[in-house]
Amino acid sequence: MARITILSLTQTNLCSNLAVTVPNVVDKSFDVGEAELIKAKLVPERIDVPNEDAIEGTILETDPQAGQKVRLQQVVKVYVS
């Protein structure tokens, strides 16, 4: 007698386990923002940019931006003054 096993996975369930939302770390120190991104299972990549109007070490923007859904372990470029 043959045994048949059926496995059903929905795309919604798969996507929710493989995607995360980029947290808003703009205007935070790099150390704080980096920790939040790592906690969200993302990989921060620091990019220093000159900016006389911002406190040194402050996050100016991220790419992808806050609120976007991305895959787990996605690299997030973090632009820091």
C-alpha positions in Angstrom: 0.0 0.0 0.0 1.5 3.4 -1.1 1.5 6.3 1.4 0.9 9.8 0.0 1.8 12.9 1.9 0.4 16.2 0.7 2.1 19.5 1.8 0.4 22.7 1.1 2.1 26.1 1.5 0.6 29.4 0.7 2.6 32.2 -0.8 1.4 34.6 2.0 2.8 32.4 4.7 6.1 32.0 2.9 6.5 35.7 2.2 5.7 36.8 5.8 8.5 34.6 7.1 11.0 35.8 4.5 10.4 39.6 4.5 10.9 42.3 7.1 10.1 46.0 7.3 13.1 48.4 7.3 12.9 50.3 10.7 13.1 54.1 10.8 16.6 54.8 12.1 17.0 58.3 10.6 18.3 61.0 13.1 19.6 58.3 15.4 23.3 57.6 16.1 24.8 54.9 13.9 25.4 52.6 16.9 21.6 52.7 17.8 20.5 52.4 14.2 22.9 49.6 13.5 21.6 47.6 16.5 17.9 48.1 15.3 18.7 47.0 11.8 20.6 43.9 13.1 17.7 43.1 15.4 15.3 43.3 12.4 17.6 40.7 10.7 19.1 43.2 8.2 22.7 43.9 7.4 23.7 47.5 7.8 26.4 49.0 5.5 27.8 52.3 6.8 28.5 55.0 4.3 30.0 58.2 5.7 29.0 61.4 3.9 30.1 64.9 4.7 27.3 67.0 6.2 28.0 70.2 8.1 24.3 70.6 9.2 24.1 67.2 11.1 25.8 66.0 14.2 28.7 63.7 13.4 27.7 60.0 13.5 24.0 60.7 12.9 22.1 58.7 10.3 20.9 60.9 7.5 19.0 58.3 5.4 18.9 54.6 4.5 18.5 52.7 1.2 16.0 51.0 1.1 14.0 53.6 3.1 12.1 53.0 6.3 8.8 51.1 5.9 9.8 49.1 2.8 9.5 45.4 2.9 12.8 43.6 2.1 14.1 40.0 2.3 15.8 38.8 5.5 19.6 39.6 5.6 19.1 42.4 3.0 22.0 44.9 3.0 20.7 48.3 4.0 22.9 51.3 3.1 23.1 53.6 6.1 24.3 57.1 5.2 26.0 58.7 8.2 27.2 62.3 8.8 
